[in-house]
Amino acid sequence: MAASPALITSLFLFISASDVCGSNVCTSRGVTTCKECLAVDPSCAWCSQEELGIKGSGVSRCDLKENLIKEGCNTAALEFPSSSVTIVQDDPLSDKASGTDDVTQVRPQKLHMELRSGASKRFTVTVRQVEDYPVDLYYLMDLSYSMENDLERLRTLGSELASTMRKTTSNLRMGFGAFVDKTTSPYMYMYSPEVIANPCYPIGTTCQAQFGFKNVLSLTDQVARFTEEVKKQTVSRNRDAPEGGLDAVMQAIVCKEKIGWRPDASHLLVLTTDAKTHTALDARFAGIVQPNDGQCYLDSNNLYNKSAVLDYPSLGLIMDKMTENNINLVFAVTSYVVPLYKEYSQLIPGSTVGLLSDDSGNVIQLIEEAYQKIRSKVVLELVGVPDELNLSFNATCLNGEVIPGLKSCSGLKIGDTVSFSVEAQLRACPQDKTRTFTIKPLGFKDSLEITVDFACGCDCEAKSVPNSPVCSSGNGTFECGVCQCHEGRMGPRCECSMEDYSPSEDNSCVPKGGSSACSGRGDCLCGQCSCHANDFGQVWGKYCECDDFNCLRFKGALCSDHGRCNCGFCQCDAGWTGDSCDCSTRTDTCMSSIGLLCSGRGNCECGVCQCTQPGAYGSTCEKCPTCPDSCTIKKECVECQHFKRGRYTTDDSCNRICKNEIRVVDELGESSSVMTALSRSHSPDCAFLKAVSSSRKCPEGPDILLVLLGVVGAILLLGLVGLLIWKLMVTIHDRREFAKFEEEKAKAKWDTANNPLYVGATSTFTNVAYRGN
């Protein structure tokens, strides 16, 4: 079957573009302006020297820098902006926060970058969770009627909560807030004045009137006041099951002055409830259509005065305000609503969920665990990054292992330092020449501020001459060494009028090795190709050989929708690679719950774990019935870290798998002997440090001959004992059967009788006719 002309043309264009691009990407795009040239590739330069190419018509002004210099271009006429990174502020990281006014947890603090289109530069961000960092803890409680037992329990836990938190920081402030729901129908009982004043009136008890949110106690270091204010509180009662928790969360976040959030402190907001919460658009049931604007509306009595005016906030707005104010949100909820709030937590970075007991008896443990979880993880978030700028990350967490594509570290201890290598690449030029964005750890005050200057223009553009006599007596603008022709004019010096010329087969429009002018996708006018318009996209190039729609596809999407098509090749966005940009470079999707890439049992390829350990399976290779457990791995870590031997030493995986948790001692006590430690290592939750002596003293091996003789003797002995037991049991059984037979024989009674079937040998017959004498 003959190939279609369209297919042949497409193949010719692809091969032609590939050949040209492979030799020199700068000369293959057919660009005609300096700005277009700089956007082709970071290696391209433009020569604005007017005399360039007089000796040879084939010289391109857009070429590699070294090629232009060889062609006689003066360095002063070269347009070749370079990309650079300059550290503006680089204060050292702090070790401790106590007694220090200015605490630094992120380094550097300010960067200045200059990027040209397609170029990339790399820099490093270092983060440290300093010791004894101040903590602001605001306890936000649901005071609906079902939380009466929880309030009663909290009245006795204030001092204990403060004592527990002071184990992690010496600079603690605590506050208390309460919420119920919106003060309007259908969320509130309103059918009589008595019920409005006392919502518990219908059930024969007394409670306070319903309110939206109330700041009971601003953040203070006086723990006694916290306990005192909590004891004064009473529950209220609302009409429907969901509460107005998000209204309260929003006000607690944005009312910084009223609540008392300190700028140099960790902000911990704890929400306790046993019910679902209303979200955006729910207030329309009450006729409230004005969206929540994320502003503070606490009156002089510290009450939320827009409860019946503004809608509930959305999760997206909550997330934005948390990021803006560095808030860590803890959902302390009962088992009934844990699944719902876990879904919320997945949508709100910087939030965690804890299971609250029915009477809030475990709230102290819950808050402590949530705070430790927050402090054990560093997650970078991006604020204000331009769409044209792609950022890719490599994380260096514990043991110096570099994890590509990851912008978070977990399993950290307070005082640990981690670093992130960030590569910034400019995909396209934005309208603004300068933009500023921020990289900051989630929940941190400290951040890295980055200012980027986009080197997308050419200095020679400022010297352009409109209606220049060089361009055929004013038929164009002379800019950067070339004429930009007015509409209807074309040619190197705008000497041709398009009305006076018809398409021709000029050899100057036929590519080398080609057969048709302008690759069959344009007209040759005045020795130049004028490319046709195309419904699929843009066609360009000196010979109309380039377009933005003939690239590889994945699942029907051009460049997998993760890049842009440029002259037959996909230019992938940051975080994607491959011929069709279908392979993700992310590795956080391969990170297991124990903090190892693919659980240390495979490789992360295109964002998916490929398990290499025999028997391993699962999304992160976390399941492996035949693999050694985590405690057996610790034994291997002792071997490789201390004795420099073992399996992890031979395959160079010691630093990747083992952490610095081996404690070396000179002498071992009875309670921490090696044998005890190794025997306990088989427990499922092996959460202790292994103890190992500084000298490797292994016990002598057993005598193989004695073991062999002992095993053989044991087998023979067991066989003989088994045989004797069998003989004994058979003898006992036979004797019992014989005795039973004798007993039945003795009991038998025999009767004498003739056999009815017996016939005697002699028979006597009487002759009846005989009449004897």
C-alpha positions in Angstrom: 0.0 0.0 0.0 1.5 3.4 -1.0 2.1 5.9 1.8 0.0 9.0 1.8 1.6 12.4 0.7 0.7 13.8 4.2 2.6 11.1 5.9 5.6 11.5 3.6 5.6 15.2 4.2 5.4 14.8 8.0 8.3 12.3 8.0 10.4 14.6 5.8 9.7 17.6 8.1 10.6 15.6 11.2 13.8 14.2 9.8 14.8 17.6 8.3 14.1 19.4 11.6 16.0 16.7 13.5 19.1 17.0 11.3 19.1 20.7 11.6 18.5 20.9 15.3 21.1 18.2 15.9 23.8 20.3 14.2 23.0 23.7 15.7 19.8 24.6 17.5 20.4 28.3 17.1 20.5 28.4 13.3 17.6 25.9 12.9 14.7 28.0 14.1 14.8 30.6 11.4 14.4 33.5 13.9 14.5 37.0 12.6 14.8 39.1 15.8 17.2 39.3 18.7 14.5 38.6 21.2 13.4 35.4 19.4 17.0 34.3 19.2 17.7 34.5 22.9 14.5 32.5 23.5 15.6 29.6 21.4 18.3 28.2 23.7 20.6 29.5 26.4 23.6 28.8 24.2 22.4 31.1 21.4 23.8 34.6 20.8 22.8 37.4 18.5 25.1 39.7 16.5 23.8 43.2 15.9 26.8 44.2 13.8 25.4 45.6 10.5 28.2 44.4 8.3 27.8 40.8 9.4 27.2 38.5 6.4 28.3 40.8 3.7 30.9 38.4 2.5 28.7 35.4 2.7 24.9 35.3 2.5 24.6 32.1 4.5 25.7 33.6 7.8 23.0 33.7 10.5 22.9 36.4 13.1 21.5 33.9 15.6 24.2 31.3 16.3 26.6 30.0 18.9 28.7 32.7 20.4 32.0 31.2 19.2 30.6 30.8 15.7 29.6 34.5 15.5 33.1 35.6 16.7 34.6 33.4 14.0 32.4 35.1 11.4 33.9 38.5 12.4 31.3 39.8 14.9 32.7 42.2 17.4 32.2 41.3 21.0 30.7 44.7 21.6 27.9 43.8 19.1 27.2 40.4 20.7 23.9 40.0 22.7 24.6 37.1 25.0 23.1 37.6 28.5 24.3 35.2 31.1 22.4 33.8 34.1 23.7 34.3 37.6 22.8 33.8 41.3 23.9 36.3 44.0 23.4 35.8 47.7 22.2 39.1 49.2 21.7 38.1 52.9 23.3 35.0 54.4 23.0 35.1 58.2 24.2 31.9 60.0 21.7 29.5 61.5 20.9 29.6 65.2 21.5 26.8 67.6 19.1 27.6 70.3 16.2 30.1 70.7 16.2 30.8 74.4 17.8 34.1 75.3 18.1 35.1 71.6 16.1 37.9 70.1 16.8 37.1 66.5 16.5 33.4 65.6 17.5 32.2 62.2 16.2 28.8 60.9 16.6 29.3 57.2 19.8 30.1 55.3 20.3 32.2 53.1 17.6 34.8 53.6 17.7 36.7 50.3 18.9 35.8 46.8 19.1 37.7 43.5 18.9 35.8 40.3 19.2 36.8 36.6 17.8 34.3 34.2 17.4 34.2 30.4 14.8 32.0 28.7 15.6 28.3 28.9 18.4 28.8 31.3 18.6 27.3 34.8 20.5 28.1 37.9 20.9 26.1 41.1 21.1 27.2 44.7 20.8 25.6 48.2 18.4 26.3 51.0 19.4 25.1 54.5 16.8 24.6 57.3 17.3 23.9 61.0 14.7 23.4 63.7 16.4 25.2 66.6 16.1 24.0 70.2 13.8 25.7 72.7 11.9 27.6 70.1 8.9 29.7 71.5 5.4 28.1 71.2 2.1 29.8 71.1 -0.7 27.3 71.8 -4.3 28.4 71.2 -7.0 25.9 72.3 -10.2 26.3 70.3 -13.0 24.3 71.7 -16.5 23.3 70.5 -18.9 24.3 73.3 -22.0 22.7 71.9 -24.1 20.6 74.3 -22.5 17.3 73.4 -19.1 18.6 74.6 -20.1 19.0 78.2 -18.0 16.1 79.5 -15.0 17.4 77.5 -15.3 20.8 79.0 -15.5 19.3 82.5 -12.3 17.3 81.9 -10.4 20.3 80.4 -11.0 22.3 83.6 -8.6 20.0 85.4 -6.0 19.6 82.6 -4.7 23.2 82.1 -1.7 22.9 84.4 -0.7 19.5 83.2 -0.9 20.6 79.6 1.4 23.5 80.3 3.8 21.3 82.1 3.9 18.8 79.2 4.5 21.5 76.6 7.3 23.1 78.7 9.3 20.0 78.3 9.8 21.1 74.7 10.1 24.8 75.2 10.7 27.2 78.1 8.9 30.0 76.3 5.2 28.9 76.2 2.0 31.0 75.9 -1.5 29.6 76.0 -4.9 30.9 75.0 -8.5 29.7 74.8 -11.3 30.3 72.4 -14.8 28.7 72.0 -17.3 28.4 69.2 -20.8 27.0 68.5 -22.4 28.0 65.2 -23.9 30.9 63.3 -26.4 33.0 65.3 -29.3 32.7 62.9 -31.9 30.2 61.7 -31.8 27.3 60.8 -28.6 26.9 62.9 -30.1 28.4 66.1 -33.3 27.9 68.1 -35.3 31.1 67.7 -38.9 30.3 68.3 -39.2 32.2 71.6 -37.2 34.8 73.6 -36.7 32.2 76.4 -35.1 29.7 74.0 -32.8 32.4 72.4 -31.5 33.4 75.8 -31.3 29.8 77.0 -31.2 27.2 74.2 -31.4 24.4 76.8 -34.8 25.6 78.1 -36.7 22.9 76.1 -34.7 20.1 77.8 -35.1 21.5 81.3 -31.6 22.8 82.0 -29.6 26.0 81.7 -26.8 26.9 79.2 -25.4 30.1 77.7 -26.8 31.7 74.6 -25.5 30.6 71.2 -22.6 32.4 69.7 -20.4 32.1 66.6 -16.8 32.5 68.0 -15.5 34.0 71.2 -11.9 34.8 72.1 -12.1 33.9 75.8 -8.4 34.3 76.6 -5.7 35.8 74.5 -2.3 34.1 74.5 -0.6 34.5 77.8 2.3 32.9 79.8 0.1 32.8 82.9 -1.2 29.2 83.0 -3.3 29.9 86.0 -5.4 32.3 84.0 -6.0 29.6 81.3 -7.4 27.2 84.0 -9.4 30.0 85.6 -11.1 31.1 82.3 -11.8 27.5 81.3 -13.6 26.9 84.6 -15.9 29.8 83.9 -17.1 28.4 80.6 -20.5 26.6 80.1 -21.8 24.8 77.1 -24.4 26.1 74.7 -26.8 24.3 72.3 -27.4 24.7 68.6 -29.9 23.2 66.2 -28.1 21.2 63.6 -25.3 18.6 64.0 -22.5 20.3 62.0 -20.8 23.2 63.9 -19.2 26.5 62.9 -15.6 25.4 63.5 -14.2 26.9 60.3 -15.6 30.3 61.2 -13.7 30.1 64.5 -10.5 28.8 62.9 -10.5 31.7 60.4 -10.9 34.3 63.1 -8.3 32.7 65.3 -5.8 32.8 62.4 -6.3 36.3 61.1 -7.0 38.2 64.3 -3.3 38.3 65.1 -3.4 41.3 67.5 -6.5 40.1 69.4 -5.3 36.5 69.8 -1.7 37.6 70.5 0.3 35.5 68.0 4.0 36.3 68.3 6.0 36.7 65.0 9.0 34.7 66.4 7.2 31.6 67.7 5.6 28.3 66.5 1.9 28.8 66.2 -0.2 25.8 67.3 -3.9 26.0 66.8 -5.8 23.1 68.3 -9.5 22.5 67.3 -11.4 20.1 69.5 -14.9 18.9 68.4 -17.0 15.8 68.1 -19.0 16.9 65.1 -18.7 17.8 61.4 -18.2 21.4 60.4 -20.0 23.6 58.0 -18.0 24.8 54.9 -18.3 27.4 52.2 -21.8 27.8 50.6 -23.6 26.1 53.6 -24.7 29.5 54.9 -27.0 29.9 51.9 -29.6 27.8 53.8 -29.8 30.9 56.0 -29.9 33.3 53.1 -26.2 34.4 53.6 -24.6 34.8 50.2 -21.7 37.1 51.0 -18.4 35.1 50.7 -16.0 35.0 53.6 -13.3 37.6 53.0 -10.7 36.3 55.4 -10.6 39.4 57.6 -10.8 39.9 61.4 -14.2 40.8 62.8 -13.8 40.6 66.6 -15.6 43.3 68.5 -14.7 45.0 71.8 -16.2 41.9 73.6 -14.0 39.6 71.6 -17.0 38.2 69.8 -17.3 37.4 66.1 -19.7 40.1 64.9 -20.1 38.9 61.3 -21.4 35.4 62.1 -24.8 36.1 60.5 -23.4 38.2 57.6 -20.6 36.2 56.1 -20.6 32.7 54.7 -18.4 30.0 56.1 -14.8 30.1 54.8 -13.6 27.5 52.2 -10.7 25.1 52.8 -8.7 27.0 50.2 -9.1 30.3 52.1 -8.2 28.6 55.3 -5.0 27.2 53.7 -4.0 30.6 52.3 -4.4 32.3 55.7 -2.5 29.5 57.5 0.4 30.0 55.1 0.3 33.7 55.4 0.3 33.6 59.2 2.5 30.5 59.8 -0.2 28.5 61.6 0.0 24.7 62.3 -3.6 23.4 62.7 -4.4 20.3 64.8 -7.8 18.6 64.5 -8.5 16.8 67.8 -11.7 15.0 67.0 -13.6 11.9 68.1 -13.6 8.7 66.2 -17.0 9.4 64.5 -15.5 12.3 62.4 -11.9 11.3 62.1 -12.2 10.1 58.5 -13.7 13.5 57.5 -11.0 15.6 59.1 -8.3 13.3 57.6 -9.7 14.3 54.2 -9.5 18.0 55.3 -5.9 17.5 56.5 -4.9 16.1 53.1 -6.2 19.3 51.5 -4.7 21.7 54.1 -0.8 21.5 54.3 0.5 22.0 57.9 -2.5 20.3 59.5 -2.7 17.0 61.5 -5.5 14.9 62.9 -5.6 13.2 66.3 -8.1 10.8 67.8 -9.8 12.4 70.8 -11.3 10.3 73.5 -15.0 10.7 74.4 -14.2 13.0 77.4 -11.0 14.6 76.0 -8.9 12.7 78.6 -6.1 12.1 76.1 -5.9 15.7 74.8 -2.5 16.4 76.4 -1.0 13.3 74.8 -2.6 14.1 71.5 -1.3 17.7 71.4 2.2 16.5 72.4 2.3 13.9 69.7 0.9 16.4 67.1 3.6 19.0 68.0 6.3 16.4 67.8 5.0 15.3 64.5 5.1 18.8 63.2 8.6 19.4 64.5 9.9 16.2 63.0 9.1 17.2 59.5 10.3 20.1 57.2 8.2 20.8 54.1 9.0 23.6 51.7 6.2 25.7 50.4 6.3 28.2 47.5 4.6 31.6 47.6 4.2 33.8 44.5 6.3 31.8 42.0 5.7 33.0 38.4 4.0 30.5 36.1 6.9 30.9 33.7 9.5 29.7 36.3 9.9 26.0 37.0 11.5 24.9 40.3 12.8 21.4 40.9 14.1 20.1 44.3 16.6 17.6 45.6 16.5 17.0 49.4 19.5 16.1 51.5 17.9 14.8 54.7 19.7 12.5 57.2 23.0 10.8 56.6 23.8 13.0 53.6 21.6 11.0 51.2 20.4 13.1 48.2 16.8 12.3 47.3 15.9 13.8 43.8 12.5 15.4 43.4 11.8 15.8 47.1 11.1 19.0 48.9 10.5 17.6 52.4 12.4 15.7 55.1 10.8 13.6 57.8 12.0 11.7 60.9 14.0 14.7 62.2 14.9 15.6 65.7 15.0 19.1 67.1 18.4 20.6 66.2 18.8 18.6 63.0 19.9 20.5 59.8 18.7 19.6 56.4 19.3 21.2 53.0 17.5 21.4 49.7 19.1 22.0 46.3 16.8 24.1 44.1 17.0 24.4 40.4 15.2 27.4 38.8 14.5 27.3 35.1 12.8 30.0 33.0 10.5 28.4 30.5 9.2 31.6 28.9 9.5 35.3 29.4 6.8 36.9 31.5 5.6 40.5 30.9 7.3 41.8 34.0 11.0 42.2 33.9 11.4 41.5 37.7 9.5 39.3 40.0 9.9 38.3 43.7 8.8 35.0 45.3 9.4 33.2 48.5 10.5 29.7 49.6 9.7 28.9 53.2 9.3 25.8 55.4 5.7 25.2 56.3 4.7 26.8 59.6 8.0 28.7 59.8 8.4 32.5 60.1 11.8 32.3 58.4 11.9 32.3 54.6 14.1 32.8 51.6 13.1 35.8 49.5 14.2 35.5 45.8 14.2 38.3 43.3 14.5 37.3 39.7 15.5 39.6 36.8 14.3 38.1 33.5 17.0 38.7 30.8 14.5 38.4 27.9 15.3 41.5 25.9 18.4 42.8 24.0 20.3 46.0 24.8 20.4 46.8 21.1 16.6 47.2 21.0 17.0 50.5 22.8 19.0 51.8 19.7 16.3 50.9 17.1 15.7 53.4 14.3 12.0 53.6 13.1 11.5 54.2 9.4 15.3 53.8 8.8 16.7 54.8 5.4 18.7 51.5 5.6 15.4 49.7 5.2 14.7 50.7 1.6 14.0 54.4 2.4 12.0 54.0 5.5 10.0 50.8 4.8 11.0 49.3 8.1 12.6 49.7 11.6 16.4 49.0 11.7 16.8 47.1 15.0 19.8 45.0 16.2 21.4 44.9 12.7 18.3 43.8 10.8 15.3 45.5 9.2 11.9 44.8 10.8 9.7 45.4 7.7 6.4 47.3 7.7 3.3 45.3 6.8 3.3 44.4 3.1 7.1 44.6 2.8 9.7 41.9 3.0 13.3 41.1 2.1 16.6 41.6 4.0 16.2 45.4 3.5 12.4 45.5 3.0 13.1 46.0 -0.7 10.2 43.8 -1.9 6.5 44.5 -1.9 4.3 41.5 -1.4 1.8 42.8 -4.0 4.5 42.8 -6.7 5.7 39.3 -6.1 4.0 35.9 -6.7 5.2 32.6 -5.3 8.2 31.1 -7.0 10.6 28.1 -6.8 13.6 30.1 -5.8 16.5 27.9 -4.7 17.0 30.1 -1.6 13.7 28.7 -0.3 14.6 25.1 -0.7 16.3 23.4 2.3 19.5 21.4 1.7 18.5 17.9 0.6 14.9 19.0 0.2 12.7 18.8 -2.9 10.0 21.5 -2.3 10.2 25.1 -1.5 9.5 26.1 2.0 9.0 22.4 3.0 5.6 22.5 1.2 4.2 24.6 4.0 4.8 28.1 2.7 5.3 30.4 -0.3 8.7 31.7 -1.5 8.3 35.4 -1.9 11.3 37.6 -2.7 13.7 34.9 -1.8 12.1 34.3 1.7 9.6 31.8 2.9 6.2 33.1 4.0 4.8 30.2 6.1 1.1 29.3 5.7 -1.3 29.6 8.6 -2.2 26.2 10.1 -5.3 25.2 12.1 -3.2 23.0 14.4 -0.7 25.6 15.5 2.2 27.8 14.4 4.6 27.1 11.6 7.9 28.9 11.3 11.6 28.6 10.3 13.7 29.7 7.4 12.2 26.9 5.4 8.9 26.5 7.4 10.4 23.4 8.8 9.3 24.0 12.4 6.0 23.8 14.1 4.5 23.4 17.6 2.2 20.5 17.0 4.3 17.6 15.5 5.7 16.1 18.7 5.4 12.8 20.5 2.1 12.2 22.4 1.2 10.2 25.4 -2.3 9.0 25.9 -3.4 11.5 23.2 -1.8 14.5 24.9 0.9 16.5 23.1 4.0 16.1 25.2 1.8 14.5 27.9 0.5 18.1 28.7 3.7 18.4 30.7 5.8 20.4 28.2 5.6 22.4 25.0 6.3 21.3 21.5 9.2 23.2 19.8 10.2 22.2 16.3 9.4 18.5 16.7 10.8 18.1 20.2 9.2 18.3 23.6 10.6 20.8 26.0 9.5 19.4 29.3 8.3 21.3 32.3 10.3 21.1 35.5 9.7 17.8 37.2 9.1 15.9 34.0 11.4 14.1 31.5 11.3 11.7 28.6 10.8 12.1 24.9 7.1 12.8 25.5 7.5 14.3 29.0 5.6 11.4 30.5 8.1 10.5 33.2 7.9 12.3 36.5 11.1 13.1 38.4 9.3 13.3 41.7 10.4 10.9 44.4 8.1 11.9 47.2 5.5 9.5 45.8 8.0 6.7 46.4 8.8 7.6 50.0 7.7 5.0 52.5 6.3 5.6 56.0 9.7 4.8 57.5 11.4 7.5 55.5 13.1 5.3 53.0 12.8 5.5 49.2 10.8 2.5 48.1 11.4 1.1 51.7 15.0 0.5 50.6 13.8 -2.4 48.4 13.6 -0.9 45.0 14.2 2.1 42.7 11.9 5.1 42.0 11.3 5.3 38.3 9.0 8.0 36.9 7.5 8.5 40.3 6.6 4.8 40.8 8.5 2.2 42.8 10.0 -0.7 40.9 10.7 -3.3 43.6 14.0 -5.1 43.2 14.0 -7.0 46.5 12.6 -10.6 45.8 9.2 -10.9 47.5 8.7 -7.1 47.9 5.5 -5.5 46.7 3.2 -2.6 47.3 3.2 1.1 46.2 6.4 1.7 48.1 7.6 -1.9 48.3 6.5 -1.8 52.0 5.2 -5.4 51.9 7.7 -8.2 51.9 6.9 -11.3 54.0 10.4 -12.8 53.2 12.4 -9.7 53.9 14.2 -9.0 57.2 12.2 -6.9 59.7 13.3 -3.5 60.8 15.0 -4.8 63.9 17.1 -7.3 61.8 18.1 -4.3 59.7 19.5 -2.7 62.9 21.8 -5.7 63.4 23.1 -5.1 59.9 23.6 -1.4 60.7 25.8 -2.3 63.7 27.9 -4.5 61.5 28.4 -1.8 58.8 28.7 1.3 60.9 30.9 0.0 63.7 32.7 -3.0 62.4 32.8 -1.9 58.7 31.7 -5.3 57.5 28.5 -7.0 56.4 26.0 -6.9 53.6 25.4 -3.1 53.7 29.2 -2.5 53.4 29.6 -4.6 50.3 26.8 -2.9 48.4 27.5 0.7 49.7 24.0 1.0 51.2 25.0 1.7 54.8 24.6 5.5 54.7 21.4 5.2 52.9 19.6 2.8 55.2 21.2 3.2 58.6 20.7 6.2 60.8 22.9 7.5 63.6 21.2 5.6 66.4 24.0 3.2 67.4 25.4 3.9 70.9 28.9 2.5 71.5 29.9 1.7 75.1 33.1 0.3 76.6 31.4 -2.1 78.9 28.0 -3.8 78.7 25.9 -4.3 81.8 23.7 -7.3 82.4 20.7 -5.4 81.3 22.2 -4.2 78.0 24.2 -7.2 76.8 24.5 -7.9 73.1 22.6 -11.2 73.3 19.7 -9.5 75.2 19.6 -6.6 72.7 19.6 -8.9 69.7 17.0 -11.3 71.1 14.7 -8.3 71.7 15.2 -7.2 68.2 12.5 -9.7 67.0 9.7 -7.7 68.7 7.4 -6.0 66.2 7.9 -2.5 67.7 11.6 -2.6 68.3 12.0 1.1 69.4 15.2 1.1 71.4 18.8 1.7 70.8 21.0 -1.4 70.3 23.8 -1.7 72.7 27.1 -3.0 71.3 30.5 -3.3 72.9 33.3 -1.3 71.4 35.3 -4.5 70.8 33.8 -7.3 68.8 33.7 -10.3 71.0 31.9 -13.2 69.3 31.3 -16.5 71.2 33.2 -19.6 70.0 31.3 -21.8 67.7 30.0 -25.3 68.9 31.9 -28.6 68.4 30.4 -30.0 65.2 31.4 -33.7 66.0 29.7 -33.5 69.4 26.6 -31.9 67.9 26.5 -34.6 65.2 26.9 -37.5 67.7 24.4 -36.0 70.0 21.8 -35.7 67.2 22.4 -39.3 66.0 22.2 -40.7 69.5 19.0 -38.7 70.2 17.4 -40.1 67.0 18.3 -43.7 67.9 17.1 -43.2 71.5 13.8 -41.7 70.4 13.4 -44.6 67.9 14.0 -47.3 70.6 11.7 -45.6 73.1 9.0 -45.4 70.4 9.4 -49.1 69.6 9.2 -50.1 73.3 6.1 -48.0 73.8 4.5 -49.6 70.7 5.3 -53.1 72.0 3.9 -52.3 75.4 0.7 -50.9 74.0 0.2 -54.0 71.7 0.8 -56.4 74.7 -1.6 -54.5 76.9 -4.2 -54.5 74.2 -3.9 -58.3 73.5 -4.2 -59.1 77.2 -7.3 -57.1 77.5 -8.9 -58.9 74.5 -8.0 -62.3 75.9 -9.4 -61.6 79.3 -12.6 -60.4 77.7 -12.8 -63.6 75.7 -12.4 -65.8 78.9 -15.0 -63.8 80.7 -17.6 -64.3 78.0 -16.7 -68.0 77.8 -17.4 -68.4 81.5 -20.7 -66.7 81.3 -22.0 -69.0 78.4 -24.9 -71.6 79.3 -25.2 -74.6 76.8 -28.5 -76.6 76.3 -28.7 -80.3 75.0 -30.8 -80.7 71.9 -31.0 -82.7 68.6 -30.1 -81.1 65.4 -33.4 -80.7 63.5 -31.5 -81.2 60.2 -29.9 -84.4 61.3 -31.1 -87.6 59.5 -30.1 -91.0 61.0 -28.4 -93.7 59.0 -31.1 -96.3 59.8 -34.8 -96.1 58.7 -37.6 -98.4 59.7 -40.7 -99.0 57.5 -43.9 -100.9 58.5 -45.8 -102.9 55.9 -49.5 -102.2 56.6 -50.6 -105.1 54.4 -48.7 -107.6 56.3 -50.9 -109.7 58.6 -48.6 -111.7 60.5 -49.2 -115.2 61.7 
